[in-house]
Amino acid sequence: MPPAPLSRPILVRSLGDALAAAAAAVSAGVGLALMAPPAGGALWLLGLMERVRQAHPGLDVTGLLDCGDRAGEAQGALAAGVPNLLFTGRPEAARRLAAIAEAGGATLLTACPPFLDVAGRHRTEGRGSGRRDLLEALCRDWLTGSEG
């Protein structure tokens, strides 16, 4: 399976959203980049990635954490093991963080790639398999480039 595409991350807010995105990635035969919401945090994202890996052992899953301009949060996320960070703070701080990220095998982005916000794109009443099926279809279209 191809590696997780950082160019097409999916912003998720729950384990259910992440599992629907993972099922879509598996059916599309592509990797998955999960993006944490601003309040998610490093440990939340790492835990979510682990749960997805347990549910889909063959899927290449990575994570992207948006740290905004908070250099301390970015440094803490790198120390925790977050593989990919978005940092939009001062350029000198970005250079230092990029060096730390590179030394640890992580990636630091300074511009946000286009992403799919599953909650923002599709809201349905209630829960259940119908909602999950729609989320999977939306994610599959995004991951395969069928949707802009």
C-alpha positions as CSV (number, residue, x, y, z in Angstrom):
1,M,0.0,0.0,0.0
2,P,1.4,3.5,-0.9
3,P,2.6,5.6,2.0
4,A,0.2,8.0,3.7
5,P,-0.3,11.1,1.6
6,L,0.5,14.3,3.5
7,S,-0.9,16.2,0.5
8,R,-4.4,15.0,1.3
9,P,-4.9,14.8,5.1
10,I,-8.3,14.3,6.6
11,L,-9.3,16.4,9.7
12,V,-11.1,14.1,12.2
13,R,-12.7,14.9,15.5
14,S,-13.5,11.4,16.8
15,L,-12.4,7.8,16.6
16,G,-15.5,7.1,14.5
17,D,-14.4,9.7,11.9
18,A,-10.9,8.2,11.9
19,L,-12.1,4.7,11.5
20,A,-14.4,5.7,8.6
21,A,-11.4,7.5,6.9
22,A,-9.3,4.4,7.5
23,A,-11.9,2.1,5.9
24,A,-12.0,4.4,2.9
25,A,-8.2,4.4,2.6
26,V,-8.1,0.6,2.8
27,S,-10.8,0.2,0.1
28,A,-9.0,2.8,-2.1
29,G,-5.6,1.1,-1.6
30,V,-3.9,4.2,-0.3
31,G,-2.3,5.4,3.0
32,L,-4.0,7.8,5.4
33,A,-2.9,11.0,7.0
34,L,-5.1,12.0,9.9
35,M,-5.1,15.6,10.9
36,A,-6.0,16.6,14.5
37,P,-8.3,19.5,15.2
38,P,-6.6,22.5,17.0
39,A,-7.7,21.3,20.4
40,G,-6.8,17.7,19.8
41,G,-3.2,17.7,20.9
42,A,-0.2,15.4,20.4
43,L,-1.3,12.6,22.7
44,W,-4.8,12.5,21.4
45,L,-3.5,12.3,17.8
46,L,-1.0,9.6,18.7
47,G,-3.6,7.6,20.5
48,L,-6.0,7.9,17.6
49,M,-3.3,6.7,15.1
50,E,-2.7,3.7,17.3
51,R,-6.4,2.7,17.5
52,V,-6.6,3.0,13.7
53,R,-3.5,0.8,13.3
54,Q,-5.0,-1.8,15.6
55,A,-8.2,-1.8,13.5
56,H,-6.4,-1.8,10.2
57,P,-2.9,-3.4,10.7
58,G,-1.9,-3.2,7.0
59,L,-2.8,0.5,6.6
60,D,0.0,3.1,6.5
61,V,-1.2,5.7,8.9
62,T,0.4,9.0,9.8
63,G,-0.7,12.1,11.6
64,L,-0.5,15.8,11.2
65,L,-0.8,18.2,14.2
66,D,-1.5,21.9,13.6
67,C,0.5,23.9,16.2
68,G,-0.3,27.3,14.8
69,D,2.4,29.7,16.0
70,R,3.0,27.9,19.3
71,A,6.7,26.8,19.2
72,G,6.5,25.2,22.6
73,E,3.6,23.0,21.6
74,A,5.4,22.0,18.4
75,Q,8.5,21.1,20.3
76,G,6.5,19.1,22.8
77,A,4.7,17.3,20.0
78,L,8.0,16.4,18.4
79,A,9.2,15.0,21.7
80,A,6.0,13.0,22.0
81,G,6.6,11.4,18.6
82,V,4.1,13.2,16.3
83,P,5.4,12.5,12.8
84,N,4.2,15.6,11.1
85,L,3.6,19.1,12.3
86,L,2.2,22.3,10.9
87,F,3.9,25.4,12.4
88,T,3.0,28.9,11.2
89,G,5.1,31.0,13.6
90,R,8.2,33.1,13.1
91,P,10.6,31.9,10.5
92,E,13.6,31.6,12.9
93,A,11.5,29.4,15.2
94,A,10.4,27.4,12.2
95,R,14.0,26.8,11.1
96,R,14.9,25.5,14.6
97,L,11.9,23.3,14.8
98,A,12.6,21.9,11.3
99,A,16.1,20.9,12.4
100,I,14.7,19.2,15.5
101,A,12.0,17.5,13.4
102,E,14.5,16.3,10.8
103,A,16.8,14.9,13.5
104,G,13.9,12.9,14.8
105,G,12.6,11.7,11.5
106,A,9.6,14.0,11.5
107,T,8.4,16.6,9.0
108,L,7.6,20.2,9.7
109,L,5.3,22.1,7.4
110,T,5.0,25.8,7.4
111,A,1.9,26.0,5.1
112,C,-1.2,24.0,5.5
113,P,-2.0,21.5,2.7
114,P,-5.6,21.3,1.5
115,F,-7.4,18.9,3.8
116,L,-10.8,17.3,4.1
117,D,-12.8,18.3,7.1
118,V,-15.3,15.5,7.5
119,A,-17.4,17.3,10.1
120,G,-17.4,20.5,8.0
121,R,-18.3,18.7,4.8
122,H,-21.0,16.3,5.9
123,R,-23.3,16.6,8.9
124,T,-26.1,14.2,9.4
125,E,-28.6,13.7,12.1
126,G,-28.0,10.8,14.4
127,R,-25.5,8.0,14.1
128,G,-25.2,4.7,12.5
129,S,-24.1,2.8,9.5
130,G,-25.7,5.2,7.0
131,R,-23.6,8.1,8.3
132,R,-20.5,6.0,8.4
133,D,-21.1,4.8,4.8
134,L,-21.4,8.5,3.7
135,L,-18.2,9.5,5.6
136,E,-16.4,6.6,4.0
137,A,-17.5,7.6,0.5
138,L,-16.5,11.2,1.1
139,C,-13.1,10.2,2.4
140,R,-12.6,7.7,-0.5
141,D,-13.4,10.4,-3.0
142,W,-10.9,12.8,-1.3
143,L,-8.1,10.2,-1.0
144,T,-8.4,9.2,-4.6
145,G,-8.6,12.7,-5.9
146,S,-12.1,12.4,-7.2
147,E,-13.1,15.4,-5.1
148,G,-11.3,18.7,-5.2
